[in-house]
Amino acid sequence: MNKSDIPEKIGQRIKKLRKEIARLRTAYHVGNEPGVTDDVYESLTRELRALLEEYPALRDPNAPEERVAGRPLDKFQKVMHHSRMLSLNDVFDEEELRDWEKRIKKLLSSFLVVGVPSGTPTTKLSYFCEVKFDGLAVSLIYEKGKFARGATRGDGFVGEDITQNLKTIDSIPLSLPGLVPEFLEVRGEALLPKDIFNKLNKKNAKEGKTLFANTRNVAAGSLRQLDPRLVKERHLDFMAYDISVTADKHSQKHQMLRDLGFKVEKLEAKCKNLEEATSFIKKFEIIRPNFPYGSDGIVISVDDIEKQEILGAVGKAPRYMVAFKYPAERATTVVKEIRVNVGRTGALTPLAVFEPTLVSGSTVSKATLHNMDQIERLGLQIGDTVVIEKAGDVIPKVVEVLTRLRTGQEVKFQMPKACPTCGGKVEKKELVAHYCANPKCPAKNERFLEHFVSAFEIYELGPKILRRFKDEGLITDAADIFTLNGSDIAVLPRFGEKSSQNIIAEIQKKKKIPLHKFIWALGILHVGEETARDLAARFGSLDKLSVASIEVMNEVENIGPAVSASVYNFFRDRNNLNFIEKLKRNGVVIEHHKRESKSRKLAGLTFVLTGTLSRMSREIAKERIIAQGGKVAGSVSSNTSYVVAGADPGSKLAQAEKLGVKILNENEFLKMLTP
């Protein structure tokens, strides 16, 4: 695709992203004043890379994303690295990790396999896994065994000389034991332990100072201080991970570093295949919260040095090594719209809707905005690029608006003056909250919601779950149930991926419903289950029922004037018709009534069902009884003709025995149903 064929808004978005990413990089790497967390920076960078992958004509070799870090500070002496200090490409899940392996195997097969067509991924690889520390990458130069110079990564080619500051770190040896090369370079990470970080923040809080954001910021800021005495007070640490010596395996270099007196993290693994590497990633994820240092992932390397040299580097990153990043707690996305949901108290809750976004291991597409005051506090507009946050089981929320990414096409949000559910007047109460003033607003009716899911037989949705969905703004009315997806539910506390999948599967399965059950689900005054069945049998479809006159309804058996008037009035209310249309739009299919069999062999008989039937559900058994003219009751009385007892029957069986009611087992019941 040529540049001229690319939509203008794509080019504008890429320019905005480049500008903002460059600003954040400068703030962090040069000014030591990070404006956002690493998660946000990486999220913006990932969006930019995805756009450039789709529109490669807009790539620019001199663009900021091609740099490793920031330019060196003028206040430190500039140092040229002997070899470029590369950055790492990130992968965020197992699929991306497998894709990386496929790419490098394909490249290696061209070099290593004789008699196999070029590009065939047959190469067997072993890997080395190590902790990816969240600190500041530094280079240490030793000359004749003495520490001569230390420098930051800088832009990968030129760093900053911070030798005096690094000498204050006790875990960096000032001299090396035994025979060592005249020139030796060691690379590693300068770190601040979590316990020191907590002590510093307690001290800052006591003195009324601003708290530090994270351990990495403190480590980076400390090493850029001109006064080494201040650095020493911070008690930084150093972990080595690479050394400029000849070796067959990368894992061997770690042992060499230990032998020379460097601190090397003991949590590492030599892996025969990618499955073992994945296992190590999962194991470390469990202990990561209690790990003494900040860590945002695992580095996976091809262990064989010869293969590393063949693979080489592309751009600013080596091909033979990737960083597996654990799910970020923050991410960026664009707000597409702001919906307003009405809770069970009538409170109006604005909800930000955006493209599905991966954050903290979950894909989310909605985030609560709480109220109008929160929107104004954030300065949020529809179309804004925002930072969303989700930590652990916390519901996703919008925490920041990136105003520098605005295009001028954003739209200000206004809280509606009429309730989006019933059209009633909206009033502001309790300083910040807006409420629907209509006491009969359907959104407030919890009991109707419970009745509705019961009629639809969505058994996964109990009263507490429905209440939770309304409180979180996921649903306003019963029709919204059919718009839910797994990611909406999985992010709620105590709702895992499995339970959310079960709920969604149940909802999807129950979208198709017989006419009589749908009529009953509508909660029309005076219309119970049996009356709904009579109406369905007489009219056959909802369309015919909705336009029927009171006179025609009065002709239906078992239906009197009060019921007819109630049904007639229900279908003349625009709000009710809108609700039915919304259900249809959301995927509900109302089946036409099926003519019942002519058999009336069970007419005049009343059945009670108890226990579990092995060949059909109790609901189907009920349908079969009614289809043949019988009735089904919920409790045993002297008027009960038969009690059908399945496995694990309840108290109804004992009541039947007490009253002398005939008890049928499942086989006897099935014989009775046979025409």
Order of alpha helices (4+ residues) and beta strands (2+ residues): alpha-alpha-beta-beta-alpha-beta-beta-beta-beta-alpha-beta-alpha-alpha-alpha-beta-alpha-beta-alpha-beta-alpha-beta-beta-beta-beta-beta-beta-alpha-beta-beta-beta-beta-beta-beta-alpha-alpha-alpha-alpha-beta-alpha-alpha-alpha-alpha-alpha-alpha-beta-beta-alpha-beta-beta-alpha-beta-alpha
